[in-house]
Amino acid sequence: MSVQDQLLVRHPANPILTREAWPYPVNTVFNPGAVRLADGSTLLLCRVEDLRGHSHLCAARSQNGVDGWHIDPHPTLAPAVDTHPEEVWGIEDPRITYVEELRQYVVAYTAYSRGGPGVSLALTADFRTFERIGSVMSPEDKDAALFPRRLGDYWALLHRPVGSIGAHIWLSFSPDLRHWGSHRLVLPARRGAWWDANKIGLCTPPIETERGWLLLYHGVRQNASGCLYRLGLALMDRNTPERCLLRGDSWIFGPQAPYEQHGDVKNVVFPCGFTLDPDGDTLNFYYGGADTCIALAQGSIRCMLAWLDHHGSPPDRWD
Ligand code: BMA
């Protein structure tokens, strides 16, 4: 087994959630945000694609984060087209951050508007009622997550606008979660033959460690048979996360299991959420397999940092 296989280990119960578990008719369930609640249980806010092809979000709760899921009988957060026309074609791919200062979770999600996909935010304390902040980044932009506290005086949001020369990860700042500026490109897609050339995007919210913020990101490789979504690692400075300290050269996880290679969109692994075990080291990554089902892979912060020390390089060696 290679080092790459050992860093993230698939759970033997995979896929842990499929559309068959849903209490109402749906096409697919995938790309969930994740949180560990105060009582130790796990909540997944799942992207659910309905039979029109539009997505909404639905909560699934489990005591152990693996099985025994209780799924809301109706959509938990559905597009609010009357008040938020930018959600007309659905809402997708939630990333959840608990913000102590607000005593609420901030959900960053993709709002699929007539102008393309943009980034929206909503607040919730209980995943039953939500207060929408609404659209914060105009199309084309997605793969966003908030840092859990202000950096200096400002909130900070990672996101992925699409530009004329590639799709890269940016960081933006806001005094009030509504108005965003001071945009900075913090992690560019590489170029040429690299696995993460031309198009990358954030996976889960940033993971805080003693050495900085770990970023799990996806790289999209276009080849003759379509797209291939694989996952990479980067370490950003703790106080100035626009500074990348190390970035892994190779991917750490890619589609290998049948439920990752076959489905509505083949060869996709797409985590939007993680939970941290009480040991402070074990990470549970919840990811979509082939845009069809939900799976779990586990890793260790310690091992990821050690891997970056051996297989990572600083920005001047990324070409
Ligand atoms: C991305 C997002 C994800 C999806 C992936 C593969 O652009 O839309 O929701 O899982 O493509 O289709």
Boltz pocket constraint, residues with backbone or C-beta under 6 A from the ligand:
constraints:
  - pocket:
      binder: B
      contacts: [[A, 31], [A, 92], [A, 93], [A, 229], [A, 265], [A, 268], [A, 270], [A, 288], [A, 291]]
      max_distance: 6.0
